[in-house]
Amino acid sequence: MTDRYSAVVVIFEKDIREDDAEVLIGAWFRGVLDVKPQVANLETLVAEARAKSEVRQKIYDVLRQL
């Protein structure tokens, strides 16, 4: 028996321009009920910066132990 999905979230590798995203947003597939773009905001940028900092610190800690 296979699982059934109710949604699929697409996250871009980096923020893209609104006009570049129009093609993707407009590419509705069979069974898609709605598509809503998410504008990048301060919370997104803060979370990304904190995650990068955490990874850098972990790499530094590992290298320091060598």
N, C-alpha and C positions, 0 to 999 in steps of 0.2 A: 504494500500500500504506500502511496506517495503522499508527501505533505502538500497542503494547499496554502498558497501565499495570499495574503490580503493586501500587501504593499511591497514595493521595492524602492529603496532610497538610493539616489544617485548622488555621489559627492565628487565634485570636480577636484582634480589634482591641485589646481590653483584657481583663484577667482577669475572668471571670464567676463568679458563685456556683455551687457544686456543684449545688444544687437547680435553678437555672436551666439548667444544662447537661444535666440528666437527659433532657430532651425531645430534645435533639440527639443525645446518646449512644444513646438508645433508638430513634432513627429509622434503623434499619438498612435499607440498600438492598440490592437484589438483587445477589448476588455478594460482599457484604461478609463477610469471614471473622471479623474481630475488631475491637472498638473498645475502646481503653484511654485513659482520661483522663490528662492530664499535669498534676500539681499544680505551680503556680508555686512557685519556690524562690529561694533567695538568688542562685544563679548566674544565673538568669533576670533578676532585678532588677538585678544588677551589670552584666550585658551590655547591658541596655536603657539604664541610666544612662550607661554609657560611650559607647554609640552616639549618644545624644542630645547628649552633651557634644561629641563629635567633629563632629557636624553644626553645632552652635552655633558652634564655633570656626571651622569653614570659612566659615560665613556671615559671621562677624565679620571674618575675614581678607579676604573679598571686599569687604565694605563699607568697610573701612579703606583699601583701594586706590582708592576713588572720590574 
